[in-house]
Amino acid sequence: MMTHVNTPAEPVFNTPAEPVFAFDAAIVRLPSKSVIGGLRAGDGGDPAYPGVCAEHEAYVAALGEAGVAVTTLGALEAYPDAMFVEDPALVFCEGAILLRPGALSRAGEVSEIAGVLRDQFTTVLELPGEGFVEGGDVLTTPEKVMIGLSSRTNRAGASALQKLLAEFGRASDIVETPADVLHFKTDCSLLDQETVLATERLARSGVFDGFDVVLTPEGEEAAANALRVHDVVMVGADFPRTIELLDRRGFHVAPLKTTEIGKIDAGLSCMSLRWRREPG
Ligand code: CIR
């Protein structure tokens, strides 16, 4: 007699048809005056509010020029870091995920962004359990999602996130962020389907084996948080050697000022949540 054994179904993972940087929608939030008191590890002085606003405005314009429809949310004075909307949530074409920031002062940003995500996405999942994840620690590549452990993202949060990503059909790996680096993506960004821009300290961990890795020049580590949108790579304007390097490799570089937001450890990816709404 034959016995039929039911084996548990393996999750089926998506291979996105579109490049992961072919965004057509984004959410940003205006800076609050309280941004001058934003979290920071160093002591480079407070950012100037008008300068932060100018940097944000140029960034939103650049997203628009790259073909992205931008939804702009109002400033939140109660949350100095709330303009960095990348951290309290994740967005994919399959849906959104509400996270739990590891920075206590940022916890309330999640409920502040939940409403617009519920308006814009049919599926909005919530990170279960008590672990922490911030979006700055999550890099989406064509093959998988990389979740970096950091002072803002712990293993419990990362494991809980992996299960939610599997519901979206997305494979993921938990990886390490270098010591004393705020977020995983502080030190890396995707330049194209198989190329990353990364700091030497992150790349030497081997986390990007299999990728073509472009290293940030020494002293320009903060340039690693660049942002590819369609055919444009937005790079901090204060990093001339990185700009030249990417230009020589044939990338279409758009330099954007990040001097003021850099004083509170922020870069170009942090200021938006980006996704592809329409199938290509
Ligand atoms: C913070 O420390 O949370 C903010 N001052 C900077 C957040 C930067 N976010 C990001 O890189 N995704």
py3Dmol code that shows the C-alpha trace and the ligand (Angstrom):
import py3Dmol

protein = """\
ATOM      1  CA  MET A   1       0.000   0.000   0.000  1.00  0.00           C
ATOM      2  CA  MET A   2       1.289   3.439  -0.868  1.00  0.00           C
ATOM      3  CA  THR A   3       1.398   6.047   1.842  1.00  0.00           C
ATOM      4  CA  HIS A   4       1.005   9.659   0.819  1.00  0.00           C
ATOM      5  CA  VAL A   5       3.119  11.942   2.958  1.00  0.00           C
ATOM      6  CA  ASN A   6       2.256  15.627   3.051  1.00  0.00           C
ATOM      7  CA  THR A   7       5.437  17.643   3.281  1.00  0.00           C
ATOM      8  CA  PRO A   8       5.097  21.243   4.495  1.00  0.00           C
ATOM      9  CA  ALA A   9       5.024  23.653   1.577  1.00  0.00           C
ATOM     10  CA  GLU A  10       8.241  25.570   1.022  1.00  0.00           C
ATOM     11  CA  PRO A  11       7.638  29.300   0.583  1.00  0.00           C
ATOM     12  CA  VAL A  12       7.777  30.273  -3.093  1.00  0.00           C
ATOM     13  CA  PHE A  13       9.990  33.306  -3.501  1.00  0.00           C
ATOM     14  CA  ASN A  14       9.360  36.022  -6.069  1.00  0.00           C
ATOM     15  CA  THR A  15      11.877  37.096  -8.619  1.00  0.00           C
ATOM     16  CA  PRO A  16      10.832  40.698  -9.209  1.00  0.00           C
ATOM     17  CA  ALA A  17      10.193  41.413 -12.884  1.00  0.00           C
ATOM     18  CA  GLU A  18      11.184  45.066 -12.412  1.00  0.00           C
ATOM     19  CA  PRO A  19      14.566  46.323 -11.233  1.00  0.00           C
ATOM     20  CA  VAL A  20      14.291  46.988  -7.500  1.00  0.00           C
ATOM     21  CA  PHE A  21      15.029  50.677  -8.099  1.00  0.00           C
ATOM     22  CA  ALA A  22      12.205  51.242 -10.639  1.00  0.00           C
ATOM     23  CA  PHE A  23      10.123  53.155  -8.105  1.00  0.00           C
ATOM     24  CA  ASP A  24       7.034  55.071  -9.168  1.00  0.00           C
ATOM     25  CA  ALA A  25       5.725  56.115  -5.729  1.00  0.00           C
ATOM     26  CA  ALA A  26       7.264  57.540  -2.570  1.00  0.00           C
ATOM     27  CA  ILE A  27       6.264  59.005   0.792  1.00  0.00           C
ATOM     28  CA  VAL A  28       8.250  61.801   2.432  1.00  0.00           C
ATOM     29  CA  ARG A  29       7.636  63.921   5.521  1.00  0.00           C
ATOM     30  CA  LEU A  30       8.488  67.616   5.898  1.00  0.00           C
ATOM     31  CA  PRO A  31      11.188  68.415   8.475  1.00  0.00           C
ATOM     32  CA  SER A  32       9.978  69.743  11.833  1.00  0.00           C
ATOM     33  CA  LYS A  33      11.733  72.627  13.595  1.00  0.00           C
ATOM     34  CA  SER A  34      12.576  70.090  16.309  1.00  0.00           C
ATOM     35  CA  VAL A  35      14.865  68.317  13.792  1.00  0.00           C
ATOM     36  CA  ILE A  36      17.757  70.366  15.183  1.00  0.00           C
ATOM     37  CA  GLY A  37      17.524  68.096  18.254  1.00  0.00           C
ATOM     38  CA  GLY A  38      17.581  64.900  16.156  1.00  0.00           C
ATOM     39  CA  LEU A  39      19.479  61.853  17.398  1.00  0.00           C
ATOM     40  CA  ARG A  40      23.151  61.697  16.541  1.00  0.00           C
ATOM     41  CA  ALA A  41      26.197  59.728  17.653  1.00  0.00           C
ATOM     42  CA  GLY A  42      28.790  62.419  17.000  1.00  0.00           C
ATOM     43  CA  ASP A  43      29.238  66.010  18.054  1.00  0.00           C
ATOM     44  CA  GLY A  44      29.263  67.917  14.789  1.00  0.00           C
ATOM     45  CA  GLY A  45      26.836  70.563  16.051  1.00  0.00           C
ATOM     46  CA  ASP A  46      23.122  70.960  15.458  1.00  0.00           C
ATOM     47  CA  PRO A  47      21.836  71.068  11.884  1.00  0.00           C
ATOM     48  CA  ALA A  48      20.387  74.406  10.760  1.00  0.00           C
ATOM     49  CA  TYR A  49      16.620  74.116  10.185  1.00  0.00           C
ATOM     50  CA  PRO A  50      16.557  76.213   6.965  1.00  0.00           C
ATOM     51  CA  GLY A  51      19.406  74.114   5.581  1.00  0.00           C
ATOM     52  CA  VAL A  52      17.585  70.866   6.402  1.00  0.00           C
ATOM     53  CA  CYS A  53      14.495  72.220   4.634  1.00  0.00           C
ATOM     54  CA  ALA A  54      16.531  73.170   1.548  1.00  0.00           C
ATOM     55  CA  GLU A  55      18.138  69.726   1.411  1.00  0.00           C
ATOM     56  CA  HIS A  56      14.746  68.048   1.788  1.00  0.00           C
ATOM     57  CA  GLU A  57      13.151  70.227  -0.884  1.00  0.00           C
ATOM     58  CA  ALA A  58      15.917  69.454  -3.406  1.00  0.00           C
ATOM     59  CA  TYR A  59      15.566  65.741  -2.611  1.00  0.00           C
ATOM     60  CA  VAL A  60      11.818  65.737  -3.196  1.00  0.00           C
ATOM     61  CA  ALA A  61      12.345  67.611  -6.469  1.00  0.00           C
ATOM     62  CA  ALA A  62      14.945  65.036  -7.548  1.00  0.00           C
ATOM     63  CA  LEU A  63      12.516  62.177  -6.838  1.00  0.00           C
ATOM     64  CA  GLY A  64       9.887  63.939  -8.926  1.00  0.00           C
ATOM     65  CA  GLU A  65      12.346  64.519 -11.786  1.00  0.00           C
ATOM     66  CA  ALA A  66      13.220  60.806 -11.681  1.00  0.00           C
ATOM     67  CA  GLY A  67       9.565  59.983 -12.344  1.00  0.00           C
ATOM     68  CA  VAL A  68       8.319  59.232  -8.826  1.00  0.00           C
ATOM     69  CA  ALA A  69       4.889  60.388  -7.567  1.00  0.00           C
ATOM     70  CA  VAL A  70       5.631  61.788  -4.110  1.00  0.00           C
ATOM     71  CA  THR A  71       3.146  61.981  -1.216  1.00  0.00           C
ATOM     72  CA  THR A  72       4.322  64.613   1.286  1.00  0.00           C
ATOM     73  CA  LEU A  73       3.262  64.282   4.936  1.00  0.00           C
ATOM     74  CA  GLY A  74       3.186  67.144   7.421  1.00  0.00           C
ATOM     75  CA  ALA A  75       5.992  67.849   9.907  1.00  0.00           C
ATOM     76  CA  LEU A  76       5.750  66.257  13.365  1.00  0.00           C
ATOM     77  CA  GLU A  77       7.210  68.530  16.049  1.00  0.00           C
ATOM     78  CA  ALA A  78       6.915  65.795  18.706  1.00  0.00           C
ATOM     79  CA  TYR A  79       9.312  63.570  16.775  1.00  0.00           C
ATOM     80  CA  PRO A  80      12.587  65.293  15.810  1.00  0.00           C
ATOM     81  CA  ASP A  81      13.664  62.426  13.514  1.00  0.00           C
ATOM     82  CA  ALA A  82      10.282  61.826  11.853  1.00  0.00           C
ATOM     83  CA  MET A  83      11.392  63.245   8.487  1.00  0.00           C
ATOM     84  CA  PHE A  84      13.446  60.036   8.136  1.00  0.00           C
ATOM     85  CA  VAL A  85      10.391  58.030   7.111  1.00  0.00           C
ATOM     86  CA  GLU A  86      12.485  55.094   5.958  1.00  0.00           C
ATOM     87  CA  ASP A  87      12.894  53.870   9.537  1.00  0.00           C
ATOM     88  CA  PRO A  88       9.387  53.178  10.973  1.00  0.00           C
ATOM     89  CA  ALA A  89       8.103  51.088   8.028  1.00  0.00           C
ATOM     90  CA  LEU A  90       8.999  49.071   4.937  1.00  0.00           C
ATOM     91  CA  VAL A  91       7.204  49.175   1.607  1.00  0.00           C
ATOM     92  CA  PHE A  92       7.151  46.673  -1.268  1.00  0.00           C
ATOM     93  CA  CYS A  93       4.880  46.233  -4.264  1.00  0.00           C
ATOM     94  CA  GLU A  94       3.194  43.431  -2.236  1.00  0.00           C
ATOM     95  CA  GLY A  95       2.370  45.659   0.737  1.00  0.00           C
ATOM     96  CA  ALA A  96       3.771  47.599   3.693  1.00  0.00           C
ATOM     97  CA  ILE A  97       5.207  46.488   7.037  1.00  0.00           C
ATOM     98  CA  LEU A  98       4.990  48.589  10.187  1.00  0.00           C
ATOM     99  CA  LEU A  99       8.205  48.206  12.182  1.00  0.00           C
ATOM    100  CA  ARG A 100       9.283  48.892  15.763  1.00  0.00           C
ATOM    101  CA  PRO A 101      12.215  51.356  15.943  1.00  0.00           C
ATOM    102  CA  GLY A 102      15.027  50.517  18.342  1.00  0.00           C
ATOM    103  CA  ALA A 103      15.318  54.210  19.244  1.00  0.00           C
ATOM    104  CA  LEU A 104      12.698  54.847  21.952  1.00  0.00           C
ATOM    105  CA  SER A 105      12.247  58.473  20.924  1.00  0.00           C
ATOM    106  CA  ARG A 106      11.146  57.229  17.478  1.00  0.00           C
ATOM    107  CA  ALA A 107       8.600  54.614  18.608  1.00  0.00           C
ATOM    108  CA  GLY A 108       5.618  56.936  18.097  1.00  0.00           C
ATOM    109  CA  GLU A 109       6.497  57.521  14.449  1.00  0.00           C
ATOM    110  CA  VAL A 110       5.008  54.136  13.559  1.00  0.00           C
ATOM    111  CA  SER A 111       1.398  55.031  14.391  1.00  0.00           C
ATOM    112  CA  GLU A 112       1.947  58.427  12.736  1.00  0.00           C
ATOM    113  CA  ILE A 113       2.766  56.789   9.392  1.00  0.00           C
ATOM    114  CA  ALA A 114       0.317  53.859   9.656  1.00  0.00           C
ATOM    115  CA  GLY A 115      -2.662  55.829   8.300  1.00  0.00           C
ATOM    116  CA  VAL A 116      -1.103  56.847   4.994  1.00  0.00           C
ATOM    117  CA  LEU A 117       0.215  53.316   4.479  1.00  0.00           C
ATOM    118  CA  ARG A 118      -3.262  51.868   5.086  1.00  0.00           C
ATOM    119  CA  ASP A 119      -4.601  54.365   2.518  1.00  0.00           C
ATOM    120  CA  GLN A 120      -2.009  53.438  -0.072  1.00  0.00           C
ATOM    121  CA  PHE A 121      -1.605  49.665   0.435  1.00  0.00           C
ATOM    122  CA  THR A 122      -4.165  46.853   0.518  1.00  0.00           C
ATOM    123  CA  THR A 123      -1.908  44.820   2.797  1.00  0.00           C
ATOM    124  CA  VAL A 124      -0.242  46.367   5.850  1.00  0.00           C
ATOM    125  CA  LEU A 125       1.494  43.908   8.199  1.00  0.00           C
ATOM    126  CA  GLU A 126       2.771  44.688  11.695  1.00  0.00           C
ATOM    127  CA  LEU A 127       5.993  43.383  13.190  1.00  0.00           C
ATOM    128  CA  PRO A 128       4.876  40.858  15.826  1.00  0.00           C
ATOM    129  CA  GLY A 129       6.604  40.231  19.161  1.00  0.00           C
ATOM    130  CA  GLU A 130       8.833  42.652  20.995  1.00  0.00           C
ATOM    131  CA  GLY A 131      11.881  42.840  18.782  1.00  0.00           C
ATOM    132  CA  PHE A 132      13.120  45.970  17.049  1.00  0.00           C
ATOM    133  CA  VAL A 133      13.769  46.773  13.404  1.00  0.00           C
ATOM    134  CA  GLU A 134      14.425  50.117  11.701  1.00  0.00           C
ATOM    135  CA  GLY A 135      14.073  50.410   7.931  1.00  0.00           C
ATOM    136  CA  GLY A 136      17.571  51.864   7.617  1.00  0.00           C
ATOM    137  CA  ASP A 137      18.825  48.364   8.391  1.00  0.00           C
ATOM    138  CA  VAL A 138      16.944  46.755   5.496  1.00  0.00           C
ATOM    139  CA  LEU A 139      18.434  46.579   1.988  1.00  0.00           C
ATOM    140  CA  THR A 140      16.282  45.133  -0.793  1.00  0.00           C
ATOM    141  CA  THR A 141      18.287  43.466  -3.545  1.00  0.00           C
ATOM    142  CA  PRO A 142      16.919  41.622  -6.595  1.00  0.00           C
ATOM    143  CA  GLU A 143      17.454  38.197  -4.986  1.00  0.00           C
ATOM    144  CA  LYS A 144      16.659  38.840  -1.344  1.00  0.00           C
ATOM    145  CA  VAL A 145      16.188  41.310   1.470  1.00  0.00           C
ATOM    146  CA  MET A 146      19.188  41.859   3.759  1.00  0.00           C
ATOM    147  CA  ILE A 147      18.423  42.722   7.397  1.00  0.00           C
ATOM    148  CA  GLY A 148      21.379  44.176   9.283  1.00  0.00           C
ATOM    149  CA  LEU A 149      21.676  43.735  13.023  1.00  0.00           C
ATOM    150  CA  SER A 150      22.576  47.039  14.679  1.00  0.00           C
ATOM    151  CA  SER A 151      21.896  49.021  17.833  1.00  0.00           C
ATOM    152  CA  ARG A 152      18.428  49.723  16.299  1.00  0.00           C
ATOM    153  CA  THR A 153      17.614  46.244  14.944  1.00  0.00           C
ATOM    154  CA  ASN A 154      17.932  43.157  17.131  1.00  0.00           C
ATOM    155  CA  ARG A 155      17.778  39.469  16.283  1.00  0.00           C
ATOM    156  CA  ALA A 156      14.239  39.006  17.631  1.00  0.00           C
ATOM    157  CA  GLY A 157      12.991  41.798  15.391  1.00  0.00           C
ATOM    158  CA  ALA A 158      14.975  40.587  12.392  1.00  0.00           C
ATOM    159  CA  SER A 159      13.623  37.013  12.782  1.00  0.00           C
ATOM    160  CA  ALA A 160      10.053  38.276  13.100  1.00  0.00           C
ATOM    161  CA  LEU A 161      10.586  40.390   9.976  1.00  0.00           C
ATOM    162  CA  GLN A 162      11.863  37.394   8.005  1.00  0.00           C
ATOM    163  CA  LYS A 163       8.522  35.634   8.565  1.00  0.00           C
ATOM    164  CA  LEU A 164       6.575  38.654   7.305  1.00  0.00           C
ATOM    165  CA  LEU A 165       8.839  38.952   4.266  1.00  0.00           C
ATOM    166  CA  ALA A 166       8.188  35.274   3.478  1.00  0.00           C
ATOM    167  CA  GLU A 167       4.440  36.118   3.401  1.00  0.00           C
ATOM    168  CA  PHE A 168       5.332  38.564   0.616  1.00  0.00           C
ATOM    169  CA  GLY A 169       7.316  35.799  -1.122  1.00  0.00           C
ATOM    170  CA  ARG A 170      10.611  37.509  -0.326  1.00  0.00           C
ATOM    171  CA  ALA A 171      13.711  35.611   0.765  1.00  0.00           C
ATOM    172  CA  SER A 172      15.857  37.322   3.387  1.00  0.00           C
ATOM    173  CA  ASP A 173      19.155  37.029   5.255  1.00  0.00           C
ATOM    174  CA  ILE A 174      20.134  38.409   8.631  1.00  0.00           C
ATOM    175  CA  VAL A 175      23.561  40.033   8.423  1.00  0.00           C
ATOM    176  CA  GLU A 176      25.854  42.115  10.626  1.00  0.00           C
ATOM    177  CA  THR A 177      26.313  45.891  10.536  1.00  0.00           C
ATOM    178  CA  PRO A 178      29.862  47.078  11.379  1.00  0.00           C
ATOM    179  CA  ALA A 179      30.328  48.207  15.004  1.00  0.00           C
ATOM    180  CA  ASP A 180      29.473  51.848  15.685  1.00  0.00           C
ATOM    181  CA  VAL A 181      27.642  52.257  12.375  1.00  0.00           C
ATOM    182  CA  LEU A 182      24.060  53.484  12.831  1.00  0.00           C
ATOM    183  CA  HIS A 183      22.266  51.388  10.221  1.00  0.00           C
ATOM    184  CA  PHE A 184      23.232  48.695   7.713  1.00  0.00           C
ATOM    185  CA  LYS A 185      22.374  51.090   4.867  1.00  0.00           C
ATOM    186  CA  THR A 186      24.488  53.847   6.410  1.00  0.00           C
ATOM    187  CA  ASP A 187      27.297  51.857   4.796  1.00  0.00           C
ATOM    188  CA  CYS A 188      25.805  50.589   1.530  1.00  0.00           C
ATOM    189  CA  SER A 189      23.348  51.083  -1.292  1.00  0.00           C
ATOM    190  CA  LEU A 190      22.343  49.292  -4.461  1.00  0.00           C
ATOM    191  CA  LEU A 191      23.778  50.829  -7.653  1.00  0.00           C
ATOM    192  CA  ASP A 192      22.223  48.390 -10.127  1.00  0.00           C
ATOM    193  CA  GLN A 193      20.925  44.815 -10.190  1.00  0.00           C
ATOM    194  CA  GLU A 194      24.321  43.354  -9.341  1.00  0.00           C
ATOM    195  CA  THR A 195      26.393  46.262  -8.017  1.00  0.00           C
ATOM    196  CA  VAL A 196      26.533  47.802  -4.548  1.00  0.00           C
ATOM    197  CA  LEU A 197      28.305  50.871  -3.244  1.00  0.00           C
ATOM    198  CA  ALA A 198      29.746  49.986   0.172  1.00  0.00           C
ATOM    199  CA  THR A 199      32.308  51.050   2.709  1.00  0.00           C
ATOM    200  CA  GLU A 200      35.418  48.932   2.991  1.00  0.00           C
ATOM    201  CA  ARG A 201      34.569  48.094   6.620  1.00  0.00           C
ATOM    202  CA  LEU A 202      31.219  46.585   5.568  1.00  0.00           C
ATOM    203  CA  ALA A 203      32.421  44.936   2.340  1.00  0.00           C
ATOM    204  CA  ARG A 204      35.266  43.096   4.071  1.00  0.00           C
ATOM    205  CA  SER A 205      32.706  41.114   6.095  1.00  0.00           C
ATOM    206  CA  GLY A 206      31.939  39.270   2.830  1.00  0.00           C
ATOM    207  CA  VAL A 207      28.278  40.180   3.023  1.00  0.00           C
ATOM    208  CA  PHE A 208      28.311  41.273  -0.625  1.00  0.00           C
ATOM    209  CA  ASP A 209      30.138  38.264  -2.057  1.00  0.00           C
ATOM    210  CA  GLY A 210      28.526  37.610  -5.430  1.00  0.00           C
ATOM    211  CA  PHE A 211      27.935  41.331  -6.021  1.00  0.00           C
ATOM    212  CA  ASP A 212      30.173  43.716  -7.884  1.00  0.00           C
ATOM    213  CA  VAL A 213      31.263  46.043  -5.065  1.00  0.00           C
ATOM    214  CA  VAL A 214      32.282  49.677  -5.555  1.00  0.00           C
ATOM    215  CA  LEU A 215      34.121  50.852  -2.440  1.00  0.00           C
ATOM    216  CA  THR A 216      33.689  54.373  -1.119  1.00  0.00           C
ATOM    217  CA  PRO A 217      37.009  56.249  -1.145  1.00  0.00           C
ATOM    218  CA  GLU A 218      38.709  56.593   2.254  1.00  0.00           C
ATOM    219  CA  GLY A 219      37.253  59.539   4.144  1.00  0.00           C
ATOM    220  CA  GLU A 220      34.017  59.432   2.102  1.00  0.00           C
ATOM    221  CA  GLU A 221      32.362  56.531   3.950  1.00  0.00           C
ATOM    222  CA  ALA A 222      29.209  58.621   4.447  1.00  0.00           C
ATOM    223  CA  ALA A 223      28.720  58.613   0.653  1.00  0.00           C
ATOM    224  CA  ALA A 224      27.740  54.923   0.846  1.00  0.00           C
ATOM    225  CA  ASN A 225      24.145  55.886   1.619  1.00  0.00           C
ATOM    226  CA  ALA A 226      23.336  56.779  -1.988  1.00  0.00           C
ATOM    227  CA  LEU A 227      19.996  56.232  -3.694  1.00  0.00           C
ATOM    228  CA  ARG A 228      19.336  54.700  -7.119  1.00  0.00           C
ATOM    229  CA  VAL A 229      15.985  55.686  -8.646  1.00  0.00           C
ATOM    230  CA  HIS A 230      15.450  54.560 -12.261  1.00  0.00           C
ATOM    231  CA  ASP A 231      18.610  55.624 -14.124  1.00  0.00           C
ATOM    232  CA  VAL A 232      19.728  58.234 -11.565  1.00  0.00           C
ATOM    233  CA  VAL A 233      22.067  57.653  -8.623  1.00  0.00           C
ATOM    234  CA  MET A 234      21.625  60.376  -6.005  1.00  0.00           C
ATOM    235  CA  VAL A 235      24.866  60.912  -4.081  1.00  0.00           C
ATOM    236  CA  GLY A 236      25.804  63.379  -1.331  1.00  0.00           C
ATOM    237  CA  ALA A 237      27.318  66.485  -2.951  1.00  0.00           C
ATOM    238  CA  ASP A 238      30.020  66.631  -0.266  1.00  0.00           C
ATOM    239  CA  PHE A 239      31.679  63.504  -1.672  1.00  0.00           C
ATOM    240  CA  PRO A 240      33.496  64.537  -4.884  1.00  0.00           C
ATOM    241  CA  ARG A 241      35.690  61.449  -5.145  1.00  0.00           C
ATOM    242  CA  THR A 242      32.687  59.116  -4.926  1.00  0.00           C
ATOM    243  CA  ILE A 243      30.837  61.193  -7.513  1.00  0.00           C
ATOM    244  CA  GLU A 244      33.831  61.012  -9.861  1.00  0.00           C
ATOM    245  CA  LEU A 245      34.207  57.266  -9.290  1.00  0.00           C
ATOM    246  CA  LEU A 246      30.564  56.564 -10.119  1.00  0.00           C
ATOM    247  CA  ASP A 247      30.634  58.950 -13.053  1.00  0.00           C
ATOM    248  CA  ARG A 248      33.648  57.119 -14.496  1.00  0.00           C
ATOM    249  CA  ARG A 249      31.787  53.814 -14.128  1.00  0.00           C
ATOM    250  CA  GLY A 250      29.014  55.232 -16.303  1.00  0.00           C
ATOM    251  CA  PHE A 251      26.363  55.969 -13.677  1.00  0.00           C
ATOM    252  CA  HIS A 252      24.150  59.011 -14.110  1.00  0.00           C
ATOM    253  CA  VAL A 253      24.974  60.807 -10.849  1.00  0.00           C
ATOM    254  CA  ALA A 254      22.796  63.505  -9.277  1.00  0.00           C
ATOM    255  CA  PRO A 255      24.714  65.200  -6.435  1.00  0.00           C
ATOM    256  CA  LEU A 256      22.430  66.381  -3.611  1.00  0.00           C
ATOM    257  CA  LYS A 257      23.426  68.341  -0.531  1.00  0.00           C
ATOM    258  CA  THR A 258      23.290  66.343   2.714  1.00  0.00           C
ATOM    259  CA  THR A 259      25.546  68.507   4.902  1.00  0.00           C
ATOM    260  CA  GLU A 260      22.873  69.443   7.448  1.00  0.00           C
ATOM    261  CA  ILE A 261      21.081  66.086   7.686  1.00  0.00           C
ATOM    262  CA  GLY A 262      24.513  64.447   7.860  1.00  0.00           C
ATOM    263  CA  LYS A 263      25.009  66.159  11.242  1.00  0.00           C
ATOM    264  CA  ILE A 264      22.265  63.897  12.586  1.00  0.00           C
ATOM    265  CA  ASP A 265      23.591  60.768  10.896  1.00  0.00           C
ATOM    266  CA  ALA A 266      21.157  60.792   7.976  1.00  0.00           C
ATOM    267  CA  GLY A 267      21.699  60.298   4.254  1.00  0.00           C
ATOM    268  CA  LEU A 268      19.685  60.031   1.071  1.00  0.00           C
ATOM    269  CA  SER A 269      17.756  56.795   1.531  1.00  0.00           C
ATOM    270  CA  CYS A 270      16.387  57.819   4.952  1.00  0.00           C
ATOM    271  CA  MET A 271      14.152  60.610   3.665  1.00  0.00           C
ATOM    272  CA  SER A 272      11.678  58.465   1.721  1.00  0.00           C
ATOM    273  CA  LEU A 273       9.747  55.239   1.540  1.00  0.00           C
ATOM    274  CA  ARG A 274       9.823  54.117  -2.094  1.00  0.00           C
ATOM    275  CA  TRP A 275       8.046  51.390  -4.013  1.00  0.00           C
ATOM    276  CA  ARG A 276       6.657  50.371  -7.391  1.00  0.00           C
ATOM    277  CA  ARG A 277       2.899  50.724  -7.443  1.00  0.00           C
ATOM    278  CA  GLU A 278       2.155  49.953 -11.096  1.00  0.00           C
ATOM    279  CA  PRO A 279       3.426  46.794 -12.781  1.00  0.00           C
ATOM    280  CA  GLY A 280       5.964  47.801 -15.458  1.00  0.00           C
TER     281      GLY A 280
END
"""
ligand_1 = """\
12
CIR
C 18.424 58.688 13.867
O 19.465 58.575 14.537
O 17.498 57.903 13.980
C 18.316 59.846 12.894
N 18.983 60.971 13.437
C 18.913 59.484 11.549
C 18.131 58.406 10.864
C 18.737 57.986 9.587
N 17.929 56.993 8.970
C 18.362 56.149 8.052
O 19.538 56.098 7.756
N 17.498 55.293 7.530
"""
view = py3Dmol.view(width=600, height=400)
view.addModel(protein, "pdb")
view.setStyle({"model": 0}, {"cartoon": {"style": "trace"}})
view.addModel(ligand_1, "xyz")
view.setStyle({"model": 1}, {"stick": {}})
view.zoomTo()
view.show()
